[in-house]
Amino acid sequence: MFEIPRSCLWLVLVAALAGCGGGGGGGGDDDDDVGGDGDADADADGDGDADSDTDSDSDTDADTDADGDIDVDADGDGDGDGDGDGDGDWDGDGDGDGDGDGGGDGDGDGDGDGDGDADNVCGDGEPGGPDEECDDGNEVETDDCLSTCEEAGCGDGFVWQGMEACDDGNDENTDGCLDDCTFAFCGDDHVQEGEEECDPTAGDPGSCTDLGWSGGDLSCNDDCTLDRSDCHSILQSAPGLDIPDDDADGTYDGLYFPSDCEVYDVSVDLVVRHQSIGDLVVRLQSPEGTIVNLHNRSGSDSDDIVGNYPTNFTPDGDLDDFDGEAAQGDWFLLVSDNDEGFSGILESWTLNVTCLSRAIDDVDHAIPDNGAVAPSVQNAGSCTMETVNVVWIEMNHTYVGDLRIQLTHVDTDTTITLLDRPEGGDSRDDVNGVYGFADGYPAFPDDDGNAESVVPPGIYAPAGLPLSSFSGHDSAGEWRLSVSDSFAGDTGAVTYWEVIGICVDSWLREPGVPEPIPDMATIWDLIPAYGDCTIRDLSVDVDISHSYIGDLVVDLVHSGTAVTLHDRTGGSNDDIVGNYPDSLVPAESLSAFDGLAAEGRWYLVVTDADEAIDGTLNGWNLHVWCE
C-alpha cells in the first residue's frame, strides 16, 4: 500500500479542493474560497463565480457534491441543505445571506431578499400585513373581508351576505337602497325616484299648483301615490287690460270687496304678461287709501309675473300695513311700465282677504245669585266664517263652580258651552279678569286644593262643542251670552264680552271681461279649456250686475250639455254675485257635466228675457275637479 507522508497530506487536500471548485463551475476561476471562519462564497447566479456576498454563517459547512455543486448549510444547522448550484435555485430559509441572485426558488422557502421572512401580501390568507384590515385569501366580495383586504361594511358597494339586503355604495335614500343597506319601502320616510310619487311619512307632498292645477289640497295615500282628488283648475274668461309702454301713470283695475270685516291678512294672486318685468311697478291700494308695493322693477328682463304675493313672491312693501283696516270697499291694482321697449297685459288678479268679524258688548251685566243673565249683541258686520277664533269674557265671581256659560248664534240657533261648573269646591273658586275660550287650548282648571285662590286669567278650551261649530255661518246677526248661577251664596258680573269670527274671502278680477247685457238680448262668453281631464266636480263663480234679476236666464254650456244656473228667479233683487253651488243654488244640477272631458269650449250664456233694464257681465270663472 502506498502511503502518503503526513507532511504531504495537506497539499493533497488543497489540490483536491481546487479541482472540485473548478469542475463545479464549468471552468471556474478559483473564486470559491473557504475562509478562516468556515464561510463559503456560493455561485448563486449560475455564472460559475461564487459571489462574495453570498456568505454562509460561521457554522455553515460547505460540502462538495459529486456534480461539483456546493451544498451550503444555509440554515446554520450544519447539514448543508442549501443548494447553491449556480442556477439561482437556493433552497435556503434566509440564514444564508444571498444577494438576490440566490433568491427563493418559488417554493415559498425564501423571500429572495435575504431577510429570512416571506412578504405578507393581500390575498395570501394571512392577516396582519401593511394596510390590511383582514385577509381571507379569496376575491369574494360578499363575505366579511373584501378582495382589497378591507373589512366589509354598509356603503362599500358589495352586498354582505347574511348581513345586508342591498348596498349601492352611496348614502342616497331615494334610489331603492337606503343608507343602512336595507331595501326602500313605502313608509320609509323617503320618496323613491321613479317608483313612488310621495311617502306618507315624509311630510309635505307638495301642492296642487306644483302639478299645474290652480288650487286645492294635495295629499299622499298609504300606497305612496298622490291623492289629487281635491286639486282643481280655475278656468277664467278671456282677460286683458293693456299696460302701456314707458308710462309711469300706467293703468289700474278695481274690484269691490263686499265682506264687512276687519283685515287680518291679505294676499294677491297676479297674472301679468310682460317681456321685461324689470320695467314694472305693481301696487295694491285698500279702500282706506293705503298703498303697498307688490313689485318694484325687480326681475330685470325676466318674462311675466304669475304667482301669489307673498307665497311665491316677496312683496316690495309690507302687506301687514292693511291689517286692522276695513276690508269692505273698492280695492285697486295699479300697474305701470317705467322704461321703453315693451308693453304688457294685466290678465287677472285675485284679492284674498282673511278678516275678523267682531261682536262686542261692553256693558256691565250682574250675575244674580242662583239666577241667570243673558246679554245679547247685534253684529252688523257680515262675512262667512271659517270659525269663531276666540270669545273674550271679562268677569268676576266668588264661586266659579256655580257657573255655566253658553254662547249662541241666534240666527242659526247654534249653541256651544264655554264653561260648565268646573268642580269649584274649596279650591280655585274665584274668577276675576279676562278669560278667553278658543279651540286647541287646555281645559278650564278644576279643583286643585287652593282655597280662595283665583283661576288664572288666560285662554281655555270650550267645555262643550268646539268653536269651529260656527264654521260656514254668516258672522252677522244676534249673538247671545248666557250665564247662569246654579247655587246660592255667591255673585259676580260680566263687564265685557266679545266674539271674534275669522272669515276668508277671495275675489277674482279679470280686466276686460265685463260685457254689456243688452235688454231683451243674449250674450255668450267663452272660456277655453285645455288638457286631459275627466270632470269629477265643478263650480262656477258669476258676477252679474242687474237691477232686476227676475229678467235673467243664465246657462252654462259645454260639449252639447247645457245646465241652467239661474231661471228668472229673484224678482226685483239686484245682481247675481257668488258661486254655484256654494253660495247660490243652481236651477239644474251641475252634476250633468260629471264624466265629461273638461277640454274644449265653455260658454256662459246670459239672456235678458224682459224689457226695460239692461245689465253687465262683470266676470265669471270655472272651477274644475278631475278624476
C-alpha positions as CSV (number, residue, x, y, z in Angstrom):
1,M,0.0,0.0,0.0
2,F,1.2,3.4,-1.0
3,E,1.5,5.6,2.0
4,I,1.4,9.4,1.7
5,P,3.6,11.1,4.2
6,R,1.8,13.3,6.7
7,S,3.9,16.2,5.5
8,C,2.3,15.9,2.1
9,L,-1.3,15.3,3.2
10,W,-2.2,19.0,3.4
11,L,-1.0,19.6,-0.1
12,V,-3.1,16.8,-1.4
13,L,-6.3,18.1,0.3
14,V,-5.7,21.5,-1.1
15,A,-5.3,20.2,-4.6
16,A,-8.4,18.1,-4.3
17,L,-10.5,21.1,-3.2
18,A,-9.1,23.2,-6.0
19,G,-10.0,20.6,-8.6
20,C,-13.5,20.2,-7.2
21,G,-14.1,24.0,-7.3
22,G,-13.0,24.2,-11.0
23,G,-15.3,21.2,-12.0
24,G,-18.4,22.6,-10.3
25,G,-18.1,26.0,-12.0
26,G,-17.7,24.6,-15.5
27,G,-14.2,26.1,-15.8
28,G,-14.3,28.1,-12.6
29,D,-11.9,30.9,-11.9
30,D,-10.9,29.6,-8.5
31,D,-13.1,32.2,-6.7
32,D,-14.6,29.6,-4.3
33,D,-12.8,30.2,-1.1
34,V,-13.0,28.7,2.3
35,G,-12.3,31.5,4.7
36,G,-10.9,31.3,8.1
37,D,-14.3,31.4,9.5
38,G,-15.6,28.4,7.5
39,D,-17.9,30.5,5.3
40,A,-18.2,29.6,1.6
41,D,-19.0,32.1,-1.2
42,A,-21.6,30.3,-3.3
43,D,-22.1,30.9,-7.0
44,A,-25.8,31.8,-6.6
45,D,-26.2,33.4,-10.0
46,G,-25.1,30.5,-12.1
47,D,-22.1,32.2,-13.8
48,G,-19.6,29.8,-12.3
49,D,-18.3,32.5,-9.9
50,A,-19.0,32.4,-6.3
51,D,-20.3,35.8,-5.2
52,S,-18.7,37.4,-2.3
53,D,-22.0,38.5,-0.8
54,T,-23.4,35.0,-0.6
55,D,-21.8,34.1,2.7
56,S,-22.9,31.4,4.9
57,D,-22.7,31.8,8.6
58,S,-19.7,30.7,10.6
59,D,-21.3,27.4,11.4
60,T,-22.3,26.7,7.8
61,D,-20.5,23.7,6.3
62,A,-19.8,23.7,2.6
63,D,-19.7,20.2,1.0
64,T,-18.7,19.1,-2.4
65,D,-21.3,17.1,-4.3
66,A,-20.5,14.6,-7.0
67,D,-21.8,17.0,-9.6
68,G,-19.5,19.8,-8.5
69,D,-22.2,21.8,-6.7
70,I,-21.5,23.3,-3.3
71,D,-24.2,22.4,-0.8
72,V,-24.3,25.2,1.8
73,D,-25.9,24.8,5.2
74,A,-27.9,28.0,4.9
75,D,-29.9,27.5,7.9
76,G,-27.0,27.1,10.2
77,D,-27.7,23.6,11.3
78,G,-24.6,22.2,9.7
79,D,-26.4,19.8,7.4
80,G,-25.6,21.6,4.1
81,D,-29.2,21.7,2.8
82,G,-28.9,24.9,0.8
83,D,-28.3,24.2,-2.9
84,G,-26.1,27.0,-4.3
85,D,-25.7,25.1,-7.6
86,G,-25.3,28.2,-9.9
87,D,-28.8,28.0,-11.3
88,G,-30.4,30.6,-9.0
89,D,-32.1,27.8,-7.0
90,W,-31.3,28.5,-3.4
91,D,-33.5,26.5,-1.1
92,G,-32.5,28.3,2.0
93,D,-34.6,29.8,4.7
94,G,-32.7,33.1,4.7
95,D,-29.9,32.3,7.1
96,G,-27.6,32.2,4.1
97,D,-27.1,35.9,3.2
98,G,-27.9,35.7,-0.5
99,D,-27.5,38.7,-2.8
100,G,-30.8,38.3,-4.6
101,D,-29.4,36.1,-7.4
102,G,-29.6,33.3,-4.9
103,G,-33.2,34.2,-4.1
104,G,-36.0,31.9,-3.3
105,D,-36.9,29.2,-5.8
106,G,-40.6,30.0,-5.8
107,D,-41.4,27.1,-3.4
108,G,-42.1,29.5,-0.6
109,D,-38.9,28.6,1.4
110,G,-37.3,32.0,0.9
111,D,-38.2,35.6,0.1
112,G,-35.4,36.4,-2.1
113,D,-34.3,39.5,-0.2
114,G,-32.2,37.6,2.2
115,D,-34.0,38.8,5.3
116,G,-35.5,35.5,6.2
117,D,-39.2,36.4,6.2
118,A,-41.7,35.9,3.3
119,D,-43.6,39.2,2.3
120,N,-47.1,39.3,3.8
121,V,-49.4,40.4,0.8
122,C,-53.2,40.9,0.4
123,G,-54.7,37.6,-0.7
124,D,-52.2,35.3,0.9
125,G,-54.7,34.4,3.6
126,E,-52.5,35.7,6.4
127,P,-53.9,38.9,8.0
128,G,-51.5,41.5,9.5
129,G,-49.7,42.8,6.5
130,P,-49.3,46.5,5.9
131,D,-52.7,48.3,5.3
132,E,-54.6,45.1,5.8
133,E,-57.8,45.1,7.9
134,C,-58.4,41.4,7.1
135,D,-57.2,38.7,4.7
136,D,-59.3,35.7,3.9
137,G,-57.2,34.5,0.9
138,N,-60.0,34.9,-1.7
139,E,-61.5,37.5,-4.0
140,V,-65.1,37.0,-2.9
141,E,-66.7,40.4,-2.3
142,T,-69.8,39.2,-0.5
143,D,-68.2,37.9,2.7
144,D,-66.9,39.9,5.6
145,C,-63.5,40.6,4.0
146,L,-63.2,42.3,0.6
147,S,-60.6,41.4,-2.0
148,T,-58.8,44.6,-1.1
149,C,-58.3,43.2,2.4
150,E,-60.7,45.8,3.9
151,E,-63.5,44.7,6.2
152,A,-66.9,44.7,4.6
153,G,-69.3,47.4,5.6
154,C,-72.5,49.2,4.5
155,G,-71.7,51.6,1.7
156,D,-68.8,49.6,0.2
157,G,-70.8,48.8,-2.9
158,F,-71.0,45.0,-2.2
159,V,-73.8,43.1,-0.6
160,W,-72.6,41.3,2.5
161,Q,-74.4,38.0,2.5
162,G,-76.5,37.5,5.6
163,M,-75.9,41.0,6.9
164,E,-77.1,43.4,4.2
165,A,-80.2,43.4,1.9
166,C,-78.6,45.8,-0.6
167,D,-75.5,48.0,-0.9
168,D,-75.3,50.6,-3.7
169,G,-72.2,52.3,-2.5
170,N,-73.8,55.6,-1.6
171,D,-75.8,57.3,1.1
172,E,-78.8,58.3,-1.1
173,N,-82.2,57.3,0.3
174,T,-84.2,57.7,-2.9
175,D,-82.7,55.1,-5.2
176,G,-84.2,51.9,-3.8
177,C,-81.5,51.1,-1.3
178,L,-81.4,53.1,2.0
179,D,-78.2,54.3,3.6
180,D,-78.5,51.5,6.2
181,C,-78.3,48.9,3.4
182,T,-82.0,47.8,3.7
183,F,-84.4,47.9,0.8
184,A,-86.6,51.0,0.5
185,F,-90.3,50.6,1.1
186,C,-93.4,52.7,1.2
187,G,-93.5,54.5,4.5
188,D,-89.7,54.7,5.0
189,D,-89.8,58.5,5.1
190,H,-88.2,58.8,1.7
191,V,-89.6,59.2,-1.8
192,Q,-88.1,56.6,-4.2
193,E,-87.4,58.2,-7.6
194,G,-89.3,56.6,-10.4
195,E,-91.2,54.3,-8.1
196,E,-93.1,56.5,-5.6
197,E,-94.9,59.8,-6.0
198,C,-94.7,60.6,-2.3
199,D,-94.3,59.0,1.1
200,P,-96.9,59.5,3.8
201,T,-94.3,59.7,6.5
202,A,-92.0,62.1,4.5
203,G,-94.0,65.3,5.2
204,D,-95.4,67.8,2.7
205,P,-96.1,66.1,-0.6
206,G,-96.2,69.4,-2.4
207,S,-99.1,71.4,-3.7
208,C,-101.7,71.1,-6.4
209,T,-100.2,74.2,-8.1
210,D,-96.9,72.3,-8.4
211,L,-98.7,69.8,-10.6
212,G,-100.2,72.5,-12.8
213,W,-103.5,72.9,-11.0
214,S,-104.9,76.2,-9.9
215,G,-105.6,75.2,-6.3
216,G,-106.8,72.6,-3.8
217,D,-105.1,70.4,-1.3
218,L,-102.6,67.6,-2.3
219,S,-102.1,64.6,0.0
220,C,-100.3,61.3,0.0
221,N,-102.0,57.9,0.0
222,D,-100.9,55.0,2.1
223,D,-99.5,53.3,-1.1
224,C,-97.2,56.2,-1.8
225,T,-99.3,57.7,-4.6
226,L,-100.6,61.2,-4.7
227,D,-104.2,62.0,-3.9
228,R,-105.1,64.6,-6.4
229,S,-108.9,64.4,-5.7
230,D,-109.0,67.9,-4.2
231,C,-106.9,69.6,-6.9
232,H,-108.8,71.7,-9.3
233,S,-108.3,74.1,-12.2
234,I,-109.7,77.6,-12.4
235,L,-110.7,78.4,-16.0
236,Q,-111.0,82.1,-16.5
237,S,-112.8,84.1,-19.1
238,A,-110.5,86.0,-21.5
239,P,-109.0,88.9,-19.7
240,G,-106.7,91.7,-20.8
241,L,-106.0,95.2,-19.6
242,D,-103.2,96.9,-21.6
243,I,-100.2,98.1,-19.8
244,P,-98.8,101.0,-21.9
245,D,-95.1,101.1,-22.6
246,D,-93.0,103.7,-20.8
247,D,-95.9,105.3,-18.9
248,A,-95.3,106.0,-15.2
249,D,-99.0,106.6,-14.7
250,G,-99.8,103.2,-16.0
251,T,-103.2,101.6,-15.7
252,Y,-105.3,100.4,-12.8
253,D,-108.1,97.9,-12.2
254,G,-110.5,97.8,-9.3
255,L,-112.8,95.4,-7.5
256,Y,-115.4,95.7,-4.8
257,F,-114.9,93.6,-1.7
258,P,-118.3,93.0,-0.1
259,S,-117.4,91.4,3.2
260,D,-117.9,93.8,6.2
261,C,-115.0,92.8,8.4
262,E,-111.6,93.9,9.7
263,V,-108.5,93.0,7.6
264,Y,-106.3,90.4,9.3
265,D,-104.3,89.2,6.4
266,V,-104.0,89.9,2.6
267,S,-102.5,88.1,-0.3
268,V,-102.8,88.7,-4.0
269,D,-102.7,86.3,-7.0
270,L,-101.4,88.0,-10.1
271,V,-101.1,87.2,-13.8
272,V,-99.1,89.9,-15.7
273,R,-97.7,89.2,-19.2
274,H,-94.6,91.3,-20.0
275,Q,-91.3,90.6,-21.6
276,S,-89.2,92.6,-19.2
277,I,-90.7,92.7,-15.7
278,G,-87.8,94.9,-14.5
279,D,-89.8,97.8,-16.2
280,L,-92.9,97.3,-14.0
281,V,-94.2,98.7,-10.7
282,V,-97.3,96.9,-9.3
283,R,-99.1,98.4,-6.3
284,L,-102.2,97.4,-4.2
285,Q,-104.5,100.1,-2.7
286,S,-107.0,99.4,0.0
287,P,-110.4,101.1,0.4
288,E,-108.9,103.4,3.1
289,G,-106.2,104.6,0.6
290,T,-103.2,102.6,2.0
291,I,-100.8,101.6,-0.9
292,V,-98.3,98.7,-0.7
293,N,-95.8,97.9,-3.5
294,L,-96.0,94.3,-4.6
295,H,-93.4,94.6,-7.3
296,N,-90.9,97.4,-7.8
297,R,-88.8,96.9,-11.0
298,S,-87.1,93.7,-9.9
299,G,-86.5,90.7,-12.1
300,S,-84.6,92.5,-14.9
301,D,-85.6,91.2,-18.3
302,S,-87.4,88.1,-17.0
303,D,-90.8,87.3,-18.5
304,D,-94.2,87.6,-16.8
305,I,-95.4,87.7,-13.2
306,V,-97.5,84.7,-12.4
307,G,-98.0,83.7,-8.8
308,N,-99.0,84.8,-5.3
309,Y,-97.7,87.6,-3.1
310,P,-96.4,86.6,-0.5
311,T,-96.4,82.9,-1.2
312,N,-94.5,82.8,-4.4
313,F,-93.0,86.3,-4.4
314,T,-91.9,88.6,-1.6
315,P,-93.7,91.9,-1.8
316,D,-91.6,95.0,-2.1
317,G,-93.7,96.6,0.7
318,D,-95.4,95.2,3.8
319,L,-98.8,93.7,3.3
320,D,-99.3,93.9,7.1
321,D,-99.9,97.7,6.5
322,F,-103.5,96.7,5.7
323,D,-104.1,94.9,9.0
324,G,-106.9,96.4,11.1
325,E,-108.4,98.3,8.2
326,A,-112.0,97.8,6.9
327,A,-112.0,95.2,4.2
328,Q,-115.2,96.3,2.6
329,G,-115.0,98.6,-0.4
330,D,-113.0,99.3,-3.5
331,W,-109.6,97.8,-3.9
332,F,-107.3,98.8,-6.8
333,L,-104.4,97.2,-8.5
334,L,-102.1,99.8,-10.2
335,V,-99.6,98.7,-12.8
336,S,-97.1,100.9,-14.6
337,D,-94.3,100.4,-17.2
338,N,-91.4,102.7,-16.4
339,D,-89.0,102.0,-19.3
340,E,-89.4,101.9,-23.1
341,G,-89.3,98.8,-25.1
342,F,-92.3,96.6,-24.3
343,S,-95.9,96.9,-23.4
344,G,-97.8,94.3,-21.5
345,I,-101.2,92.9,-20.3
346,L,-102.8,92.5,-16.9
347,E,-104.6,89.3,-17.4
348,S,-106.1,88.8,-13.9
349,W,-105.7,89.3,-10.2
350,T,-107.4,87.9,-7.2
351,L,-107.7,89.6,-3.8
352,N,-107.6,87.1,-0.9
353,V,-108.5,88.6,2.5
354,T,-108.6,87.0,5.9
355,C,-110.6,89.2,8.1
356,L,-112.0,89.4,11.6
357,S,-115.7,90.0,12.4
358,R,-116.3,91.3,15.9
359,A,-119.5,91.3,18.0
360,I,-118.8,93.4,21.2
361,D,-120.8,94.1,24.3
362,D,-119.0,96.4,26.8
363,V,-122.0,96.8,29.2
364,D,-121.8,95.5,32.8
365,H,-124.1,92.7,33.5
366,A,-124.6,91.4,37.1
367,I,-124.7,87.7,37.6
368,P,-127.5,87.2,40.2
369,D,-127.1,84.7,43.0
370,N,-128.8,81.5,42.0
371,G,-130.0,83.2,38.8
372,A,-129.1,83.9,35.2
373,V,-128.3,86.7,32.8
374,A,-128.3,86.5,29.0
375,P,-127.0,89.7,27.3
376,S,-127.0,89.8,23.5
377,V,-125.4,91.9,20.9
378,Q,-126.0,92.5,17.2
379,N,-123.1,92.1,14.8
380,A,-123.6,94.4,11.8
381,G,-120.6,93.1,10.0
382,S,-121.1,90.3,7.6
383,C,-118.8,87.6,6.3
384,T,-118.8,83.8,6.0
385,M,-116.9,82.4,9.0
386,E,-114.4,79.7,8.8
387,T,-114.6,79.5,12.6
388,V,-115.0,81.7,15.7
389,N,-111.5,82.4,16.5
390,V,-111.9,83.4,20.2
391,V,-114.5,84.5,22.7
392,W,-113.3,87.0,25.3
393,I,-115.1,87.4,28.6
394,E,-114.1,89.9,31.4
395,M,-115.8,88.7,34.5
396,N,-115.7,88.2,38.3
397,H,-117.4,85.7,40.6
398,T,-116.6,84.3,44.0
399,Y,-117.5,80.7,43.2
400,V,-116.8,79.5,39.7
401,G,-118.3,76.1,40.5
402,D,-121.7,77.8,40.3
403,L,-121.3,79.0,36.7
404,R,-122.4,77.7,33.3
405,I,-121.6,80.0,30.3
406,Q,-123.0,79.4,26.8
407,L,-122.6,81.2,23.5
408,T,-125.5,81.2,21.0
409,H,-125.6,82.5,17.4
410,V,-129.4,83.2,17.4
411,D,-129.8,83.5,13.6
412,T,-128.6,79.9,13.1
413,D,-129.7,78.6,16.5
414,T,-126.2,77.3,17.2
415,T,-125.1,77.0,20.9
416,I,-121.9,75.8,22.5
417,T,-120.9,75.6,26.1
418,L,-117.9,77.6,27.1
419,L,-117.8,76.9,30.9
420,D,-119.7,74.2,32.7
421,R,-119.5,74.4,36.6
422,P,-115.8,73.3,36.8
423,E,-115.6,71.5,40.2
424,G,-115.0,74.6,42.3
425,G,-115.3,73.2,45.8
426,D,-113.0,74.9,48.3
427,S,-110.2,75.4,45.8
428,R,-109.8,78.0,43.0
429,D,-113.3,79.2,43.4
430,D,-112.8,82.8,42.2
431,V,-112.7,84.2,38.7
432,N,-111.5,87.7,38.2
433,G,-110.1,89.0,34.9
434,V,-110.2,88.4,31.2
435,Y,-110.8,84.8,30.1
436,G,-110.6,83.6,26.6
437,F,-112.1,80.5,25.0
438,A,-110.7,79.1,21.9
439,D,-110.2,75.7,20.2
440,G,-106.9,73.9,20.9
441,Y,-106.2,75.3,24.3
442,P,-106.1,73.5,27.7
443,A,-109.4,72.8,29.6
444,F,-110.5,75.2,32.3
445,P,-108.8,74.1,35.5
446,D,-110.8,72.0,38.1
447,D,-110.4,71.8,41.8
448,D,-106.7,71.8,42.8
449,G,-106.9,72.3,46.6
450,N,-106.1,76.0,46.7
451,A,-108.9,77.6,48.7
452,E,-109.9,81.2,48.0
453,S,-107.5,81.4,45.0
454,V,-108.3,82.9,41.6
455,V,-108.3,80.9,38.5
456,P,-105.6,82.4,36.4
457,P,-106.9,84.6,33.5
458,G,-105.9,83.1,30.2
459,I,-107.2,81.2,27.2
460,Y,-109.0,77.8,27.7
461,A,-110.8,75.3,25.6
462,P,-114.6,75.3,25.5
463,A,-116.2,72.8,27.8
464,G,-118.6,71.5,25.1
465,L,-118.6,71.6,21.3
466,P,-115.6,73.4,19.6
467,L,-115.9,77.0,18.3
468,S,-115.5,75.6,14.8
469,S,-119.1,74.6,15.1
470,F,-119.9,78.1,13.8
471,S,-118.0,77.4,10.5
472,G,-119.9,78.4,7.4
473,H,-122.2,80.7,9.3
474,D,-122.6,84.4,8.5
475,S,-121.0,86.4,11.2
476,A,-123.8,88.9,11.1
477,G,-126.8,88.8,13.3
478,E,-127.5,88.3,17.0
479,W,-125.1,86.7,19.4
480,R,-126.1,85.9,23.0
481,L,-124.0,85.0,26.1
482,S,-126.0,83.1,28.7
483,V,-124.5,83.0,32.2
484,S,-126.3,81.0,34.9
485,D,-125.5,80.7,38.7
486,S,-126.8,77.4,39.9
487,F,-126.4,77.8,43.7
488,A,-126.9,80.4,46.4
489,G,-124.2,82.2,48.2
490,D,-122.1,83.9,45.6
491,T,-122.5,86.6,43.0
492,G,-120.5,88.3,40.2
493,A,-120.6,90.2,37.0
494,V,-119.7,90.1,33.3
495,T,-118.2,93.5,32.4
496,Y,-117.2,92.9,28.8
497,W,-117.5,90.1,26.2
498,E,-116.6,89.8,22.5
499,V,-117.0,87.2,19.8
500,I,-114.3,87.3,17.1
501,G,-115.0,85.3,13.9
502,I,-112.5,84.5,11.2
503,C,-113.6,84.9,7.6
504,V,-111.6,84.1,4.5
505,D,-112.8,85.5,1.2
506,S,-111.3,85.8,-2.3
507,W,-112.4,87.9,-5.2
508,L,-111.1,87.4,-8.7
509,R,-110.9,90.3,-11.1
510,E,-110.2,89.8,-14.8
511,P,-109.9,93.2,-16.5
512,G,-111.5,93.5,-19.9
513,V,-114.1,90.8,-19.2
514,P,-117.1,93.0,-18.3
515,E,-119.6,92.7,-21.1
516,P,-122.9,94.6,-21.5
517,I,-126.1,92.5,-21.3
518,P,-128.4,94.3,-23.6
519,D,-132.1,94.5,-22.8
520,M,-134.0,91.6,-24.5
521,A,-130.8,90.0,-25.8
522,T,-128.4,87.1,-25.2
523,I,-124.6,87.1,-24.8
524,W,-122.2,84.3,-24.9
525,D,-118.9,84.5,-23.1
526,L,-116.2,81.9,-23.8
527,I,-113.6,80.1,-21.7
528,P,-111.3,77.7,-23.5
529,A,-110.1,74.7,-21.5
530,Y,-107.0,72.6,-22.3
531,G,-105.5,69.4,-21.0
532,D,-106.6,65.8,-20.5
533,C,-109.1,65.8,-17.6
534,T,-112.3,64.0,-16.9
535,I,-114.7,66.1,-14.8
536,R,-115.5,64.8,-11.3
537,D,-117.0,68.0,-9.9
538,L,-117.2,71.7,-10.8
539,S,-118.4,75.1,-9.6
540,V,-119.0,78.4,-11.3
541,D,-118.3,81.9,-10.0
542,V,-120.6,84.5,-11.5
543,D,-120.6,88.3,-11.2
544,I,-123.5,90.0,-13.0
545,S,-124.8,93.5,-12.3
546,H,-128.5,93.8,-13.0
547,S,-131.2,95.7,-11.1
548,Y,-134.0,93.2,-11.8
549,I,-132.6,89.6,-11.8
550,G,-136.0,88.2,-12.4
551,D,-135.4,89.1,-16.1
552,L,-132.4,86.9,-16.4
553,V,-131.6,83.3,-17.6
554,V,-128.1,82.1,-17.1
555,D,-126.8,78.9,-18.6
556,L,-123.5,77.0,-18.6
557,V,-122.9,75.2,-21.9
558,H,-120.1,72.7,-22.8
559,S,-119.8,69.9,-25.3
560,G,-123.5,69.9,-26.1
561,T,-124.6,69.8,-22.5
562,A,-126.4,72.8,-21.0
563,V,-127.2,73.5,-17.4
564,T,-129.4,76.3,-16.2
565,L,-127.9,78.2,-13.3
566,H,-130.5,80.9,-12.9
567,D,-134.0,80.9,-14.4
568,R,-135.8,84.3,-13.8
569,T,-136.0,84.0,-10.1
570,G,-135.3,86.7,-7.5
571,G,-137.8,89.3,-8.9
572,S,-136.6,92.9,-8.3
573,N,-133.4,91.8,-6.4
574,D,-130.2,93.3,-7.6
575,D,-127.3,91.4,-9.1
576,I,-126.1,87.8,-9.2
577,V,-122.8,87.5,-7.4
578,G,-121.5,84.3,-5.9
579,N,-120.6,80.7,-6.6
580,Y,-122.8,77.9,-7.9
581,P,-123.5,75.7,-5.9
582,D,-121.6,77.1,-2.8
583,S,-123.4,80.3,-2.2
584,L,-126.0,80.2,-5.0
585,V,-128.4,77.3,-5.8
586,P,-128.4,76.3,-9.4
587,A,-131.7,75.8,-11.1
588,E,-130.4,72.5,-12.5
589,S,-127.7,70.2,-11.2
590,L,-124.1,70.8,-12.3
591,S,-123.5,67.0,-12.0
592,A,-124.7,66.8,-15.6
593,F,-121.1,67.6,-16.5
594,D,-119.6,64.8,-14.4
595,G,-117.7,62.3,-16.5
596,L,-117.2,64.6,-19.5
597,A,-113.8,65.8,-20.7
598,A,-113.1,69.3,-19.5
599,E,-111.1,70.2,-22.6
600,G,-113.0,72.3,-25.1
601,R,-115.1,75.4,-25.1
602,W,-117.2,76.5,-22.1
603,Y,-119.8,79.2,-22.5
604,L,-121.7,81.3,-20.0
605,V,-124.9,82.3,-21.8
606,V,-126.8,85.2,-20.3
607,T,-130.2,86.2,-21.6
608,D,-132.3,89.2,-20.6
609,A,-135.8,87.9,-21.2
610,D,-137.7,91.1,-20.5
611,E,-137.6,94.7,-21.5
612,A,-136.7,97.9,-19.7
613,I,-133.4,97.1,-17.8
614,D,-130.0,96.1,-19.1
615,G,-127.0,94.8,-17.1
616,T,-123.4,93.8,-17.2
617,L,-121.5,90.5,-17.0
618,N,-118.6,91.6,-14.9
619,G,-116.8,88.3,-14.9
620,W,-117.0,84.6,-14.3
621,N,-114.7,81.6,-13.9
622,L,-115.0,77.8,-13.7
623,H,-113.5,75.6,-11.0
624,V,-113.0,72.0,-12.3
625,W,-112.0,68.9,-10.2
626,C,-110.9,66.0,-12.2
627,E,-111.0,62.2,-11.7
